[in-house]
């Protein structure tokens, strides 16, 4: 996670860490996902180009996790970006930031909450980003294929 670090090394066993993580996964309540910002760019050469030899890169990161253990509220930011190129020529790009809010996170530590956000909030926002990019790509007449299904290897 960029910009997010745990302050203390956790001496708990692997099983204890998994139990804490699983408790958060069971009890956390998704309050809201809000699109904070979006930036889409396309080039005239990309309009109806057919994109025969395109490549696409998709990236995401969690840039902020704010957790209040007293209230059980967690506010995080998840950033998504996609860049579409044909050969070495940039066709379109899209960057979006989502604010993801969870509550009912009790008896949790910052590190476990950050791990939960990294694993769950990214997955939660991907469908929104995928739909957003499809709409903007359609409006920009780039005609790129839909973004792929989200795949990850959760860290627990």
BALOBA-1460 file (C-alpha; in Angstrom, 3 decimals):
// residues 156
<rec num="1" residu="x" x="0.000" y="0.000" z="0.000"/>
<rec num="2" residu="x" x="1.400" y="3.316" z="-0.978"/>
<rec num="3" residu="x" x="1.353" y="5.855" z="1.819"/>
<rec num="4" residu="x" x="0.014" y="3.412" z="4.394"/>
<rec num="5" residu="x" x="2.240" y="1.737" z="6.956"/>
<rec num="6" residu="x" x="1.643" y="-0.010" z="10.223"/>
<rec num="7" residu="x" x="3.414" y="1.697" z="13.118"/>
<rec num="8" residu="x" x="4.218" y="-1.392" z="15.173"/>
<rec num="9" residu="x" x="5.441" y="-4.855" z="14.244"/>
<rec num="10" residu="x" x="2.690" y="-7.326" z="15.150"/>
<rec num="11" residu="x" x="4.029" y="-10.179" z="17.302"/>
<rec num="12" residu="x" x="0.814" y="-12.252" z="16.930"/>
<rec num="13" residu="x" x="0.928" y="-15.734" z="15.437"/>
<rec num="14" residu="x" x="-0.273" y="-16.384" z="11.896"/>
<rec num="15" residu="x" x="-3.421" y="-18.085" z="13.144"/>
<rec num="16" residu="x" x="-4.211" y="-15.203" z="15.495"/>
<rec num="17" residu="x" x="-3.746" y="-12.693" z="12.642"/>
<rec num="18" residu="x" x="-6.074" y="-14.726" z="10.390"/>
<rec num="19" residu="x" x="-8.679" y="-14.866" z="13.158"/>
<rec num="20" residu="x" x="-8.559" y="-11.068" z="13.616"/>
<rec num="21" residu="x" x="-8.787" y="-10.547" z="9.851"/>
<rec num="22" residu="x" x="-11.701" y="-12.990" z="9.495"/>
<rec num="23" residu="x" x="-13.560" y="-11.263" z="12.348"/>
<rec num="24" residu="x" x="-13.292" y="-7.938" z="10.498"/>
<rec num="25" residu="x" x="-14.401" y="-9.592" z="7.248"/>
<rec num="26" residu="x" x="-17.496" y="-11.015" z="9.006"/>
<rec num="27" residu="x" x="-18.468" y="-7.912" z="10.966"/>
<rec num="28" residu="x" x="-17.484" y="-4.920" z="8.821"/>
<rec num="29" residu="x" x="-20.348" y="-3.122" z="7.136"/>
<rec num="30" residu="x" x="-19.824" y="-1.342" z="3.813"/>
<rec num="31" residu="x" x="-21.386" y="2.086" z="4.313"/>
<rec num="32" residu="x" x="-20.575" y="3.729" z="1.004"/>
<rec num="33" residu="x" x="-18.405" y="3.842" z="-2.093"/>
<rec num="34" residu="x" x="-18.038" y="7.366" z="-3.459"/>
<rec num="35" residu="x" x="-16.315" y="8.425" z="-6.664"/>
<rec num="36" residu="x" x="-14.004" y="11.205" z="-5.492"/>
<rec num="37" residu="x" x="-12.278" y="12.063" z="-8.765"/>
<rec num="38" residu="x" x="-11.944" y="10.893" z="-12.354"/>
<rec num="39" residu="x" x="-9.710" y="11.897" z="-15.244"/>
<rec num="40" residu="x" x="-10.275" y="10.405" z="-18.718"/>
<rec num="41" residu="x" x="-8.277" y="11.234" z="-21.821"/>
<rec num="42" residu="x" x="-8.517" y="9.921" z="-25.340"/>
<rec num="43" residu="x" x="-6.723" y="10.846" z="-28.552"/>
<rec num="44" residu="x" x="-8.336" y="11.544" z="-31.935"/>
<rec num="45" residu="x" x="-6.261" y="8.734" z="-33.473"/>
<rec num="46" residu="x" x="-8.028" y="6.310" z="-31.152"/>
<rec num="47" residu="x" x="-11.512" y="7.129" z="-32.448"/>
<rec num="48" residu="x" x="-12.933" y="4.033" z="-34.125"/>
<rec num="49" residu="x" x="-9.409" y="2.696" z="-34.671"/>
<rec num="50" residu="x" x="-10.457" y="-0.916" z="-34.155"/>
<rec num="51" residu="x" x="-7.538" y="-1.461" z="-31.749"/>
<rec num="52" residu="x" x="-6.055" y="-4.504" z="-33.447"/>
<rec num="53" residu="x" x="-2.638" y="-4.442" z="-31.727"/>
<rec num="54" residu="x" x="-3.478" y="-2.882" z="-28.406"/>
<rec num="55" residu="x" x="-2.111" y="-3.454" z="-24.945"/>
<rec num="56" residu="x" x="-3.651" y="-2.326" z="-21.741"/>
<rec num="57" residu="x" x="-2.276" y="-1.853" z="-18.251"/>
<rec num="58" residu="x" x="-4.521" y="-1.713" z="-15.193"/>
<rec num="59" residu="x" x="-3.218" y="-0.655" z="-11.780"/>
<rec num="60" residu="x" x="-4.672" y="0.004" z="-8.383"/>
<rec num="61" residu="x" x="-3.467" y="0.958" z="-4.952"/>
<rec num="62" residu="x" x="-4.808" y="1.979" z="-1.596"/>
<rec num="63" residu="x" x="-3.464" y="5.433" z="-0.816"/>
<rec num="64" residu="x" x="-5.078" y="6.145" z="2.518"/>
<rec num="65" residu="x" x="-6.635" y="4.241" z="5.404"/>
<rec num="66" residu="x" x="-8.036" y="6.168" z="8.352"/>
<rec num="67" residu="x" x="-9.385" y="3.979" z="11.128"/>
<rec num="68" residu="x" x="-11.000" y="5.104" z="14.378"/>
<rec num="69" residu="x" x="-11.009" y="2.173" z="16.816"/>
<rec num="70" residu="x" x="-13.442" y="3.921" z="19.179"/>
<rec num="71" residu="x" x="-16.180" y="4.404" z="16.565"/>
<rec num="72" residu="x" x="-15.270" y="1.412" z="14.374"/>
<rec num="73" residu="x" x="-15.274" y="3.661" z="11.310"/>
<rec num="74" residu="x" x="-12.758" y="3.187" z="8.496"/>
<rec num="75" residu="x" x="-12.389" y="5.593" z="5.575"/>
<rec num="76" residu="x" x="-10.046" y="4.629" z="2.772"/>
<rec num="77" residu="x" x="-9.107" y="5.735" z="-0.731"/>
<rec num="78" residu="x" x="-8.635" y="3.314" z="-3.599"/>
<rec num="79" residu="x" x="-7.030" y="4.546" z="-6.814"/>
<rec num="80" residu="x" x="-7.512" y="2.866" z="-10.191"/>
<rec num="81" residu="x" x="-5.838" y="3.583" z="-13.510"/>
<rec num="82" residu="x" x="-5.954" y="2.095" z="-16.975"/>
<rec num="83" residu="x" x="-3.796" y="2.966" z="-19.970"/>
<rec num="84" residu="x" x="-4.643" y="1.727" z="-23.467"/>
<rec num="85" residu="x" x="-1.958" y="1.791" z="-26.152"/>
<rec num="86" residu="x" x="-1.859" y="0.634" z="-29.736"/>
<rec num="87" residu="x" x="1.699" y="-0.357" z="-30.473"/>
<rec num="88" residu="x" x="3.504" y="2.449" z="-28.588"/>
<rec num="89" residu="x" x="0.862" y="5.114" z="-29.138"/>
<rec num="90" residu="x" x="-1.343" y="6.148" z="-26.196"/>
<rec num="91" residu="x" x="-5.013" y="5.783" z="-27.142"/>
<rec num="92" residu="x" x="-6.786" y="6.479" z="-23.856"/>
<rec num="93" residu="x" x="-6.262" y="6.634" z="-20.121"/>
<rec num="94" residu="x" x="-8.484" y="6.808" z="-17.103"/>
<rec num="95" residu="x" x="-7.661" y="7.490" z="-13.452"/>
<rec num="96" residu="x" x="-10.265" y="7.335" z="-10.707"/>
<rec num="97" residu="x" x="-10.225" y="7.561" z="-6.925"/>
<rec num="98" residu="x" x="-12.937" y="6.073" z="-4.749"/>
<rec num="99" residu="x" x="-13.587" y="6.744" z="-1.076"/>
<rec num="100" residu="x" x="-14.680" y="3.541" z="0.644"/>
<rec num="101" residu="x" x="-16.297" y="3.715" z="4.061"/>
<rec num="102" residu="x" x="-16.804" y="0.810" z="6.464"/>
<rec num="103" residu="x" x="-18.228" y="0.804" z="9.975"/>
<rec num="104" residu="x" x="-18.783" y="-1.783" z="12.730"/>
<rec num="105" residu="x" x="-15.083" y="-2.668" z="12.826"/>
<rec num="106" residu="x" x="-14.556" y="-3.395" z="16.518"/>
<rec num="107" residu="x" x="-11.615" y="-4.749" z="18.518"/>
<rec num="108" residu="x" x="-9.304" y="-4.302" z="15.526"/>
<rec num="109" residu="x" x="-5.825" y="-2.930" z="15.041"/>
<rec num="110" residu="x" x="-4.654" y="-0.579" z="12.290"/>
<rec num="111" residu="x" x="-2.523" y="-3.193" z="10.507"/>
<rec num="112" residu="x" x="-5.332" y="-5.733" z="10.208"/>
<rec num="113" residu="x" x="-7.762" y="-3.045" z="9.042"/>
<rec num="114" residu="x" x="-5.254" y="-1.963" z="6.369"/>
<rec num="115" residu="x" x="-4.926" y="-5.560" z="5.186"/>
<rec num="116" residu="x" x="-8.726" y="-5.864" z="5.038"/>
<rec num="117" residu="x" x="-8.991" y="-2.661" z="2.993"/>
<rec num="118" residu="x" x="-6.226" y="-3.789" z="0.628"/>
<rec num="119" residu="x" x="-7.999" y="-7.090" z="-0.010"/>
<rec num="120" residu="x" x="-11.665" y="-6.099" z="0.119"/>
<rec num="121" residu="x" x="-12.013" y="-2.413" z="-0.811"/>
<rec num="122" residu="x" x="-10.029" y="-2.902" z="-4.023"/>
<rec num="123" residu="x" x="-12.384" y="-5.716" z="-5.066"/>
<rec num="124" residu="x" x="-15.423" y="-3.655" z="-4.032"/>
<rec num="125" residu="x" x="-14.428" y="-0.686" z="-6.178"/>
<rec num="126" residu="x" x="-13.290" y="-2.572" z="-9.279"/>
<rec num="127" residu="x" x="-16.818" y="-3.155" z="-10.601"/>
<rec num="128" residu="x" x="-17.500" y="0.576" z="-10.330"/>
<rec num="129" residu="x" x="-14.247" y="1.446" z="-12.096"/>
<rec num="130" residu="x" x="-14.835" y="-1.150" z="-14.811"/>
<rec num="131" residu="x" x="-18.304" y="0.286" z="-15.532"/>
<rec num="132" residu="x" x="-17.016" y="3.870" z="-15.408"/>
<rec num="133" residu="x" x="-14.227" y="3.132" z="-17.872"/>
<rec num="134" residu="x" x="-16.630" y="1.291" z="-20.213"/>
<rec num="135" residu="x" x="-18.928" y="4.319" z="-20.276"/>
<rec num="136" residu="x" x="-16.125" y="6.831" z="-20.841"/>
<rec num="137" residu="x" x="-14.426" y="4.633" z="-23.443"/>
<rec num="138" residu="x" x="-17.733" y="4.315" z="-25.306"/>
<rec num="139" residu="x" x="-18.281" y="8.099" z="-25.173"/>
<rec num="140" residu="x" x="-14.713" y="8.668" z="-26.401"/>
<rec num="141" residu="x" x="-15.305" y="6.256" z="-29.300"/>
<rec num="142" residu="x" x="-12.116" y="4.346" z="-28.501"/>
<rec num="143" residu="x" x="-13.848" y="0.998" z="-28.761"/>
<rec num="144" residu="x" x="-11.502" y="-0.937" z="-26.506"/>
<rec num="145" residu="x" x="-12.719" y="-4.288" z="-25.157"/>
<rec num="146" residu="x" x="-14.205" y="-4.433" z="-21.663"/>
<rec num="147" residu="x" x="-11.792" y="-4.550" z="-18.761"/>
<rec num="148" residu="x" x="-11.175" y="-8.098" z="-17.547"/>
<rec num="149" residu="x" x="-12.705" y="-9.751" z="-14.511"/>
<rec num="150" residu="x" x="-10.864" y="-8.846" z="-11.296"/>
<rec num="151" residu="x" x="-8.343" y="-11.446" z="-10.145"/>
<rec num="152" residu="x" x="-6.222" y="-11.256" z="-7.038"/>
<rec num="153" residu="x" x="-4.245" y="-13.272" z="-4.560"/>
<rec num="154" residu="x" x="-5.451" y="-11.976" z="-1.191"/>
<rec num="155" residu="x" x="-2.824" y="-11.514" z="1.493"/>
<rec num="156" residu="x" x="-3.989" y="-13.029" z="4.755"/>
